[in-house]
Amino acid sequence: AVSQTRSTTSTPRRSRRRKSVAIAYDEPGQDEGAEPQRPRWEPRDWQEQLERIREMRRSRDAPVDEMGVDKCYDTSAPPQVMRYQVLLSLMLSSQTKDQVTSAAMLRLRQRGLTVDSVLQMDDATLGQIIYPVGFWRNKVKYIKQTTAILKQKYGGDIPSTVEELVQLPGVGPKMAHLAMNIAWDSVSGIAVDTHVHRITNRLKWVKKETKYPEETRVALEEWLPRDLWREINWLLVGFGQQTCLPVNPRCSQCLNQDICPAAKR
């Protein structure tokens, strides 16, 4: 008889994996050994400061409220024409008081402000109409160049992205973000002008002092909640025109005097 032999080959053992133990500060999905996430930086007292600025701006009677860029275009114009007028008012507003920009836009609109009407206008006439806006000679050149590009490349409309807008002659980041906001009803970023730049540095709303508005924009967007990005330009521009002036700010009239790092007490 043939004896049957039982196989003595044993099943190899599965290697045990070390089970990682979650630590209290671990974030879900965080790699083992990675440092815990630190709380996002935000300025001291910023929410209280913001609420007090809103209170000071409640009357909405600053120049920006009555003659700002969003008041300069023809609301009854076709959307494409309206957007073009928004862009032109932004180009004129650089280094120019709201009152002067508003008056120049009114004179342009009285002649029929469209892409075609500007292209048909000679430089001397355009200069006479927009004078005395700041750097009006340069703006004549930029307006004509930009308008030609809009006609050739965008069918008379304005670009719908910040990246394309800043490629236009005479259009910077602040103008581009405001154009997105006003013309396209899209919040693409914080529009930082000289008022926003000055006030946010005074309030220490930037982690370290910034020298240029674009630096300030980047610093603000790192911590300021996105749902405030649209409001903050209008709010601080008017506040800067009436209270937090470039020279001799009216600290004695400011509700933030006791919690403002730059206040004169």
C-alpha positions in Angstrom: 0.0 0.0 0.0 1.2 3.4 -0.9 1.2 5.7 2.1 -0.1 9.3 1.5 2.1 12.0 2.9 0.5 15.2 4.2 2.1 18.4 3.0 3.9 20.1 5.8 4.4 23.4 3.9 3.1 26.2 6.2 1.3 29.3 4.9 3.7 32.3 5.2 2.8 34.8 7.9 1.6 38.2 6.9 3.9 41.0 7.9 2.2 43.1 10.5 2.0 46.8 9.7 2.5 49.2 12.5 -0.8 50.9 13.2 -0.5 54.7 13.4 -2.1 56.2 16.4 -3.9 59.5 15.8 -2.7 62.3 18.0 -5.1 64.9 19.3 -3.8 67.7 17.0 -3.6 65.6 13.9 -5.8 66.9 11.0 -7.7 64.3 8.9 -5.5 63.1 6.1 -2.4 64.7 7.6 0.8 62.7 6.9 2.3 61.0 9.9 5.1 63.1 11.3 3.9 66.3 9.6 3.7 69.4 11.8 0.3 70.4 12.9 -1.3 73.3 11.1 -1.0 76.6 12.8 -3.9 79.0 13.2 -4.1 81.5 10.4 -2.7 85.0 11.3 -5.2 87.8 11.6 -4.8 91.3 12.9 -5.7 92.2 16.4 -9.1 93.9 16.8 -9.8 93.9 13.1 -13.4 92.9 13.4 -14.2 95.7 15.9 -12.3 98.2 13.7 -14.2 97.1 10.7 -17.6 97.5 12.4 -16.7 101.0 13.6 -15.6 102.0 10.1 -18.9 100.7 8.8 -20.6 102.9 11.4 -18.6 106.0 10.3 -19.4 105.2 6.6 -23.1 104.7 7.2 -24.2 108.1 5.8 -22.5 107.2 2.4 -21.7 110.9 1.7 -18.0 110.7 0.7 -17.0 111.7 -2.9 -16.6 108.0 -3.8 -20.3 107.4 -2.9 -21.6 110.2 -5.2 -19.0 110.4 -8.0 -17.1 107.1 -7.8 -16.4 104.9 -10.8 -19.6 102.9 -10.3 -21.5 106.1 -10.7 -19.8 107.3 -14.0 -21.3 104.9 -16.6 -24.6 105.0 -18.4 -26.8 102.4 -16.7 -29.2 102.4 -19.6 -26.5 101.6 -22.2 -26.2 98.1 -23.7 -24.1 95.8 -21.4 -21.1 95.9 -23.8 -21.1 99.7 -23.9 -21.6 99.9 -20.2 -18.6 97.7 -19.5 -16.5 99.8 -21.8 -17.5 103.0 -20.0 -16.6 101.3 -16.7 -13.1 100.5 -17.9 -12.6 104.0 -19.3 -13.7 105.6 -16.0 -11.2 103.4 -14.2 -8.4 104.5 -16.5 -9.3 108.1 -16.0 -9.5 107.8 -12.2 -5.9 106.9 -11.6 -4.1 109.7 -9.7 -7.3 111.8 -10.1 -10.0 113.0 -7.6 -13.4 111.4 -8.1 -15.0 114.8 -8.8 -12.6 115.4 -11.8 -13.1 111.8 -13.1 -16.9 112.2 -12.9 -16.9 115.5 -14.8 -14.6 114.1 -17.6 -16.8 111.0 -18.0 -19.9 113.2 -18.2 -18.3 115.2 -21.0 -17.4 112.0 -22.8 -20.8 110.6 -22.5 -22.4 113.7 -23.8 -20.6 113.0 -27.1 -21.7 109.4 -27.1 -19.1 107.2 -25.4 -18.6 104.0 -27.3 -15.6 102.1 -28.7 -16.3 103.4 -32.2 -16.8 107.1 -31.1 -13.5 107.1 -29.3 -11.7 105.5 -32.2 -13.1 108.2 -34.5 -12.0 111.0 -32.2 -8.6 112.6 -32.7 -6.1 112.7 -29.9 -6.4 116.5 -29.5 -10.1 116.4 -29.0 -10.0 113.5 -26.6 -7.3 115.4 -24.6 -9.5 118.5 -24.4 -12.4 116.5 -23.1 -10.7 114.5 -20.4 -8.5 117.4 -19.2 -7.6 118.0 -16.3 -7.5 114.4 -15.1 -4.0 113.4 -13.9 -1.5 112.5 -16.6 -4.1 113.3 -19.2 -1.6 113.1 -22.1 -0.6 109.6 -21.2 -4.2 108.6 -20.7 -5.1 109.8 -24.2 -2.5 107.4 -25.6 -3.5 104.5 -23.4 -7.3 105.0 -24.1 -6.7 105.0 -27.8 -4.4 102.0 -27.7 -6.7 100.0 -25.4 -9.8 100.9 -27.4 -8.2 99.7 -30.6 -7.3 96.4 -28.9 -10.9 95.9 -27.6 -12.2 96.5 -31.1 -9.8 94.1 -32.8 -9.5 91.4 -30.2 -12.7 91.4 -28.1 -15.4 92.6 -30.6 -15.7 95.9 -28.7 -16.2 94.3 -25.3 -13.7 94.2 -22.4 -11.9 91.1 -21.3 -13.5 89.0 -18.6 -10.4 88.0 -16.7 -7.9 89.9 -14.6 -5.0 88.3 -16.5 -6.3 89.8 -19.8 -7.3 93.1 -18.4 -3.9 93.9 -17.0 -2.4 93.3 -20.5 -4.2 96.4 -21.8 -2.2 99.6 -21.9 -2.9 101.8 -18.9 -4.7 99.1 -16.9 -3.2 98.0 -13.6 -4.3 95.3 -11.0 -6.5 97.7 -9.0 -8.4 98.7 -12.1 -8.7 95.1 -13.3 -10.2 93.9 -10.0 -12.6 96.8 -9.9 -13.6 96.2 -13.6 -14.3 92.6 -12.7 -16.4 93.7 -9.8 -18.4 96.5 -11.4 -18.5 95.4 -15.1 -18.7 91.7 -14.7 -20.2 91.4 -11.2 -17.3 89.0 -10.2 -15.1 89.2 -7.2 -11.6 88.4 -8.4 -9.5 90.1 -5.7 -9.3 93.1 -3.4 -8.9 96.4 -5.3 -6.2 98.3 -3.4 -5.7 101.9 -4.1 -3.8 104.6 -2.2 -6.5 104.8 0.5 -6.8 101.1 1.1 -3.0 100.8 1.1 -2.5 103.6 3.6 -5.3 102.7 6.0 -4.6 98.9 6.2 -1.0 99.7 7.0 -2.0 102.1 9.7 -4.4 99.6 11.2 -1.7 96.9 11.0 -4.0 94.8 8.8 -0.9 93.5 7.1 1.5 91.2 8.9 4.5 93.4 8.1 4.5 96.9 6.5 4.0 97.0 2.8 5.4 99.5 0.4 3.2 99.1 -2.7 -0.6 98.6 -3.2 0.0 95.2 -4.9 1.9 93.9 -1.9 -0.9 95.1 0.3 -3.5 93.2 -1.9 -1.6 90.0 -1.6 -1.1 90.4 2.2 -4.8 91.2 2.8 -6.1 88.3 0.7 -4.1 85.9 2.8 -6.4 86.4 5.8 -9.4 88.7 5.0 -12.5 86.6 4.5 -13.5 86.5 0.8 -17.0 87.7 1.4 -15.5 91.0 2.5 -13.4 91.6 -0.6 -16.1 93.4 -2.5 -17.0 95.8 0.3 -13.5 96.7 1.6 -12.5 99.0 -1.3 -15.6 101.2 -1.2 -15.6 101.2 2.7 -11.9 102.3 3.1 -11.8 104.7 0.2 -14.6 106.8 1.6 -13.1 106.5 5.1 -9.8 107.7 3.7 -11.4 110.6 1.9 -13.3 111.8 5.0 -11.5 110.7 8.2 -8.2 108.8 7.8 -6.6 111.5 5.5 -3.1 111.1 4.1 -1.9 114.1 6.0 -3.3 115.2 9.4 -5.8 112.3 9.8 -8.8 113.3 11.9 -8.1 110.9 14.7 -10.1 112.8 17.2 -13.2 112.2 15.1 -12.5 108.5 14.5 -14.4 105.8 16.4 -11.3 103.6 16.2 -9.0 106.1 18.1 -8.7 103.8 21.1 -7.8 100.7 19.2 -5.9 102.1 16.2 -2.1 101.5 16.4 -1.5 104.7 14.5 -3.9 107.0 16.2 -2.8 110.3 17.6 -4.1 110.4 21.2 
